[in-house]
Amino acid sequence: MFGMFSRKGPFTASISPANKRVEVQAGDNLLKAALAAGLAWPHNCRVGSCGECRTRLISGRIKPLNDFSYVLDEAELDVGMILACQTSLRSDIEVEITLGEGGGLPVPKSVSGVIERTRLLTHDITEVHVHLDEPLPAYRAGQYADIWVPGVIDKPRSYSFATAPVSGDAVEKVSFFVRHIPGGEMSGWLHAESRDGTWISLAGPYGNFWLRDSNAPILCVAGGSGLAPIKALLEQVSAGGFQRKAILVFGARTQDDLYCLDELQRIKAQGNGQFIFAPILSQEPEASAWDGPRGNCTDMLAEMAEDLADYEAYLCGPPIMIDLAIECLTNSGVKTERIYYDKFLDASNLPGGRAAAVGS
């Protein structure tokens, strides 16, 4: 099933059990074609690191764009599992996957925009506001976009939308939180000097991290610039009148690394007692005036363990934080199918050290 084939495409991917068909052009990967067709294909990073887009190849020939064994184990490979984002077609194929619940997801679109203004939130996180030259399909709070600067940075970096869309209409202004990563090409360029007035390219929306339609209380866990999609989710809950209880555990190093406190206070003021904001600091000097919790996010989750079983969890931040939080939540009785997460990756986290990083 894996190998070369004389025809160059386009080829068709038949998807069961959904009974869908997708045409995959030469040079495209299976996931890209599925998203362009408006299918709710599970995905997150789109660069072969998260494994969310895994699917089973039933028949046909493909060309792996990268080694699947970075993410898939031997047992998965033996039964024909592949990564859709790293799969080019060499014939018509049939695959098996359960499509997500996000029917009606917006089809990603490529647009241009100008950096309208920036704002330093902490010593290493900048808020970037972009005015688009044509509307982007209305994203769901929690989704992200690819950004690149033609002629300066040609390989895209992925950043989550930092605000909830105002309505279901297309959007013309978007914002992102960008953390300065030492050696990061995109973040280094952005933080070097003012980039206001610079034209950039943007594609999206992407991702299956969004608020599910449920009556369950919400637990949000964020670290660093991972606050961006979490804040957007909470703004959506707030706009809906806080019909669900929500808790935000926000992990930071010191008080200087806490940000968007005014925005979170406004969300709390609209919460009718339904919103709890719980920051926790891991490296705050002992002699400081901080009288809040100290430690890591998982320390707070462990203290809350007896009360979490009925919650839906939304996690966003560095991979180690996400992995430890998932372990803590499952041990607390939270069902794995009710844990949604978005790992913020840089090039060091990606298979083969590829540069199509998330937020670098």
C-alpha positions as CSV (number, residue, x, y, z in Angstrom):
1,M,0.0,0.0,0.0
2,F,3.0,2.3,0.6
3,G,4.9,3.1,-2.6
4,M,5.1,4.9,-5.9
5,F,2.5,4.9,-8.7
6,S,2.8,6.2,-12.2
7,R,-0.2,8.5,-12.2
8,K,0.3,11.9,-10.6
9,G,-3.2,12.7,-9.5
10,P,-5.6,14.1,-8.6
11,F,-6.8,11.0,-6.6
12,T,-9.9,10.3,-4.5
13,A,-9.9,9.4,-0.9
14,S,-13.1,7.5,0.2
15,I,-13.8,7.9,3.9
16,S,-15.7,5.4,5.9
17,P,-17.9,5.0,7.8
18,A,-19.0,8.6,6.9
19,N,-19.4,7.6,3.2
20,K,-17.5,10.8,2.1
21,R,-15.2,11.3,-0.8
22,V,-12.4,13.9,-1.1
23,E,-10.4,14.8,-4.2
24,V,-6.7,15.2,-3.3
25,Q,-4.6,17.2,-5.8
26,A,-1.0,16.4,-6.6
27,G,1.2,18.1,-4.1
28,D,-1.5,18.3,-1.4
29,N,-1.8,16.1,1.7
30,L,-4.9,14.2,2.7
31,L,-5.7,16.4,5.7
32,K,-5.4,19.6,3.7
33,A,-7.8,18.3,1.1
34,A,-10.3,17.1,3.8
35,L,-10.3,20.5,5.5
36,A,-10.7,22.3,2.2
37,A,-13.7,20.2,1.6
38,G,-15.2,21.3,4.9
39,L,-14.9,18.0,6.7
40,A,-14.5,18.0,10.4
41,W,-11.3,15.8,10.3
42,P,-9.7,15.6,13.7
43,H,-6.4,17.6,13.7
44,N,-4.3,20.0,15.7
45,C,-0.8,20.7,14.7
46,R,-0.9,19.7,11.0
47,V,2.9,19.1,11.0
48,G,3.0,15.4,12.1
49,S,3.6,15.9,15.8
50,C,0.2,15.6,17.7
51,G,-1.2,12.5,16.0
52,E,-4.7,13.8,16.1
53,C,-5.2,13.2,12.4
54,R,-4.4,9.5,12.4
55,T,-6.5,7.3,10.2
56,R,-6.4,3.7,9.0
57,L,-5.5,3.0,5.4
58,I,-7.8,0.3,4.1
59,S,-6.7,0.2,0.5
60,G,-4.6,2.2,-2.0
61,R,-1.1,3.6,-2.3
62,I,0.3,6.6,-0.5
63,K,3.6,8.4,-0.1
64,P,4.5,9.3,3.5
65,L,5.9,12.9,3.6
66,N,7.6,12.1,6.9
67,D,8.3,9.0,9.0
68,F,5.0,8.0,10.8
69,S,7.0,6.2,13.5
70,Y,7.8,9.6,15.2
71,V,4.2,9.6,16.4
72,L,2.6,6.1,15.7
73,D,3.7,3.1,17.6
74,E,4.5,-0.3,16.1
75,A,1.1,-1.8,16.8
76,E,-0.6,1.2,15.0
77,L,1.7,0.9,12.0
78,D,1.0,-2.9,11.8
79,V,-2.8,-2.3,11.3
80,G,-2.2,0.4,8.7
81,M,-2.5,3.6,10.7
82,I,-1.2,6.7,8.9
83,L,-1.1,10.5,9.6
84,A,-3.3,12.4,7.2
85,C,-1.3,15.5,7.4
86,Q,1.8,13.6,6.3
87,T,0.2,11.6,3.5
88,S,0.4,12.2,-0.2
89,L,-1.7,10.0,-2.5
90,R,-0.3,7.7,-5.2
91,S,-3.6,6.2,-6.1
92,D,-7.3,6.3,-5.1
93,I,-7.5,5.2,-1.5
94,E,-10.0,4.2,1.2
95,V,-9.5,5.2,4.8
96,E,-11.3,4.7,8.0
97,I,-11.9,7.5,10.5
98,T,-14.6,8.9,12.7
99,L,-15.1,12.5,11.6
100,G,-15.5,15.1,14.4
101,E,-18.6,16.7,15.7
102,G,-17.8,20.0,14.1
103,G,-20.0,19.8,11.1
104,G,-20.2,23.1,9.3
105,L,-16.7,24.1,10.2
106,P,-15.5,27.1,8.2
107,V,-13.3,26.2,5.2
108,P,-9.8,27.6,5.6
109,K,-8.9,30.6,3.5
110,S,-5.7,32.4,2.6
111,V,-5.7,36.2,3.0
112,S,-3.4,39.1,3.5
113,G,-3.4,41.6,6.3
114,V,-1.4,44.5,7.9
115,I,-0.1,44.6,11.5
116,E,-2.2,47.4,12.8
117,R,-0.7,47.6,16.3
118,T,1.1,45.6,18.9
119,R,1.1,45.7,22.7
120,L,3.7,44.2,25.1
121,L,1.8,42.0,27.6
122,T,4.8,40.6,29.5
123,H,8.6,40.7,28.9
124,D,8.2,37.9,26.4
125,I,4.6,38.0,25.1
126,T,3.3,40.5,22.6
127,E,-0.3,41.0,21.5
128,V,-0.6,41.5,17.7
129,H,-3.6,43.0,16.0
130,V,-4.1,42.4,12.3
131,H,-6.5,44.1,9.9
132,L,-7.3,41.8,7.0
133,D,-7.6,43.0,3.4
134,E,-10.6,40.6,2.9
135,P,-12.8,38.8,5.5
136,L,-11.7,35.5,7.0
137,P,-14.4,32.9,7.6
138,A,-15.8,33.2,11.1
139,Y,-13.6,31.0,13.2
140,R,-14.6,29.2,16.4
141,A,-13.1,30.4,19.6
142,G,-10.1,28.2,20.3
143,Q,-9.1,27.8,16.6
144,Y,-5.8,29.1,15.1
145,A,-4.3,30.5,11.9
146,D,-1.0,30.2,10.1
147,I,1.0,33.4,9.7
148,W,4.0,34.1,7.6
149,V,5.8,37.2,6.3
150,P,6.6,36.9,2.5
151,G,10.2,37.7,1.8
152,V,11.1,37.6,5.5
153,I,9.7,34.4,6.9
154,D,8.3,32.0,4.3
155,K,7.4,29.0,6.5
156,P,4.2,29.5,8.5
157,R,3.9,29.7,12.2
158,S,0.6,28.8,13.9
159,Y,-1.0,31.2,16.5
160,S,-4.4,30.9,18.2
161,F,-7.0,33.6,17.8
162,A,-6.9,35.6,21.1
163,T,-10.5,36.8,21.0
164,A,-13.8,35.3,20.4
165,P,-15.5,36.3,17.1
166,V,-18.1,39.0,17.6
167,S,-20.7,37.1,15.6
168,G,-21.2,34.4,13.1
169,D,-20.2,36.7,10.3
170,A,-16.8,36.8,8.6
171,V,-14.1,38.7,10.5
172,E,-11.9,41.5,9.3
173,K,-9.8,42.1,12.4
174,V,-8.0,39.4,14.4
175,S,-5.5,39.3,17.2
176,F,-2.9,36.8,18.5
177,F,-0.5,36.4,21.5
178,V,3.1,35.7,20.4
179,R,5.7,34.5,22.9
180,H,9.3,35.4,22.2
181,I,11.2,32.0,21.9
182,P,15.0,32.4,22.0
183,G,16.2,31.7,18.4
184,G,12.6,31.7,17.1
185,E,12.5,33.1,13.6
186,M,9.0,34.6,13.6
187,S,8.9,35.7,17.3
188,G,12.4,37.1,17.1
189,W,11.5,39.1,14.0
190,L,8.4,40.4,15.7
191,H,10.0,41.4,19.0
192,A,13.1,43.0,17.4
193,E,11.4,46.3,16.6
194,S,8.0,47.7,15.8
195,R,6.4,45.9,12.9
196,D,3.3,48.1,12.8
197,G,2.3,48.6,9.1
198,T,3.9,45.4,7.9
199,W,1.9,43.2,5.5
200,I,1.7,39.5,6.4
201,S,-0.1,36.5,5.0
202,L,-2.6,34.5,7.0
203,A,-4.4,31.2,6.4
204,G,-7.2,29.6,8.5
205,P,-9.1,28.9,10.6
206,Y,-7.7,25.5,11.6
207,G,-7.9,23.2,14.6
208,N,-10.5,21.1,16.5
209,F,-10.0,22.9,19.8
210,W,-13.2,24.7,20.4
211,L,-16.0,24.9,23.0
212,R,-18.3,21.9,22.8
213,D,-22.1,22.3,23.1
214,S,-22.7,20.9,26.5
215,N,-24.2,21.7,29.9
216,A,-21.2,20.5,31.8
217,P,-19.1,22.9,33.9
218,I,-15.9,24.0,32.3
219,L,-12.3,23.7,33.6
220,C,-9.8,25.7,31.6
221,V,-6.0,25.3,32.2
222,A,-3.6,27.7,30.5
223,G,0.1,28.4,30.6
224,G,2.1,31.2,29.0
225,S,0.7,32.3,25.6
226,G,-1.7,29.4,25.9
227,L,-4.1,31.9,27.5
228,A,-5.0,33.2,24.0
229,P,-7.5,30.5,22.9
230,I,-8.7,30.0,26.5
231,K,-9.5,33.7,26.8
232,A,-11.4,33.4,23.5
233,L,-13.4,30.4,24.8
234,L,-14.2,32.3,28.0
235,E,-15.3,35.3,26.1
236,Q,-17.7,33.1,24.2
237,V,-19.1,31.7,27.4
238,S,-19.5,35.2,28.7
239,A,-21.3,36.4,25.6
240,G,-23.7,33.5,26.1
241,G,-24.6,34.7,29.6
242,F,-22.5,32.1,31.5
243,Q,-25.0,29.3,31.3
244,R,-22.2,27.0,32.6
245,K,-19.8,27.3,35.6
246,A,-16.2,28.0,34.5
247,I,-12.9,27.8,36.3
248,L,-9.6,29.1,34.8
249,V,-6.4,27.8,36.3
250,F,-3.6,30.0,34.9
251,G,0.0,28.9,35.5
252,A,2.8,31.5,35.4
253,R,6.3,31.9,36.7
254,T,5.9,35.2,38.6
255,Q,3.5,38.0,39.0
256,D,5.2,39.8,36.1
257,D,4.1,36.9,33.9
258,L,0.4,37.3,34.6
259,Y,-1.4,39.3,32.0
260,C,-4.8,40.2,30.6
261,L,-6.0,40.6,34.1
262,D,-8.3,43.5,33.2
263,E,-9.9,41.4,30.5
264,L,-10.3,38.4,32.8
265,Q,-11.8,40.7,35.5
266,R,-14.4,41.9,32.9
267,I,-15.3,38.3,32.2
268,K,-15.6,37.6,35.9
269,A,-17.8,40.7,36.4
270,Q,-20.2,39.3,33.8
271,G,-20.1,35.8,35.2
272,N,-22.8,36.2,37.8
273,G,-20.6,34.2,40.2
274,Q,-20.2,31.4,37.7
275,F,-16.5,32.2,36.9
276,I,-13.6,31.5,39.1
277,F,-10.1,32.8,38.1
278,A,-7.3,30.9,39.9
279,P,-3.7,32.0,39.0
280,I,-0.8,30.0,40.4
281,L,2.8,31.0,40.4
282,S,5.7,28.5,40.2
283,Q,8.8,30.8,40.7
284,E,7.5,33.8,42.6
285,P,10.1,35.0,45.2
286,E,9.3,33.8,48.7
287,A,9.7,37.4,50.1
288,S,7.1,38.9,47.7
289,A,3.7,40.2,48.7
290,W,2.0,37.5,46.6
291,D,-0.6,35.7,48.8
292,G,-2.1,33.4,46.2
293,P,-1.2,29.8,45.4
294,R,2.3,28.8,44.6
295,G,3.3,25.8,42.5
296,N,2.3,24.3,39.2
297,C,-1.1,24.0,37.5
298,T,-1.2,20.3,38.4
299,D,-0.7,21.1,42.1
300,M,-4.0,23.1,42.0
301,L,-5.7,20.4,40.0
302,A,-4.7,17.8,42.6
303,E,-6.3,20.0,45.3
304,M,-9.5,20.2,43.2
305,A,-9.5,16.5,42.3
306,E,-12.6,15.4,44.2
307,D,-14.8,18.0,42.5
308,L,-13.7,17.6,38.8
309,A,-15.3,14.4,37.6
310,D,-18.3,16.1,36.0
311,Y,-16.2,18.8,34.2
312,E,-15.2,19.3,30.6
313,A,-11.6,20.3,30.4
314,Y,-9.9,22.7,28.0
315,L,-6.1,22.8,28.2
316,C,-3.6,25.0,26.4
317,G,0.1,25.5,26.9
318,P,3.4,23.7,26.7
319,P,3.4,20.0,26.0
320,I,4.7,18.9,29.4
321,M,2.0,20.9,31.2
322,I,-0.7,19.4,29.0
323,D,0.6,15.8,29.5
324,L,0.8,16.2,33.3
325,A,-2.7,17.9,33.4
326,I,-4.3,15.1,31.4
327,E,-2.8,12.5,33.8
328,C,-4.0,14.4,36.8
329,L,-7.5,14.9,35.3
330,T,-8.0,11.3,34.3
331,N,-6.9,10.2,37.8
332,S,-9.6,12.6,39.1
333,G,-12.3,10.8,37.1
334,V,-12.6,13.2,34.2
335,K,-13.3,11.1,31.1
336,T,-10.7,11.3,28.4
337,E,-13.3,12.1,25.7
338,R,-14.2,15.3,27.7
339,I,-10.6,16.5,27.8
340,Y,-9.7,18.9,24.9
341,Y,-6.3,20.3,24.5
342,D,-4.0,22.3,22.3
343,K,-0.2,21.9,22.8
344,F,1.9,24.9,22.0
345,L,4.9,23.5,20.1
346,D,8.1,25.0,18.8
347,A,10.5,23.5,16.3
348,S,12.3,21.5,19.1
349,N,9.0,19.5,19.6
350,L,8.5,18.6,16.0
351,P,9.5,15.4,14.2
352,G,12.8,15.9,12.5
353,G,13.1,19.5,13.9
354,R,11.0,20.9,11.1
355,A,10.6,24.6,11.0
356,A,6.8,24.7,10.5
357,A,6.5,25.4,14.2
358,V,3.6,26.5,16.3
359,G,4.4,29.9,17.6
360,S,8.2,30.1,17.1
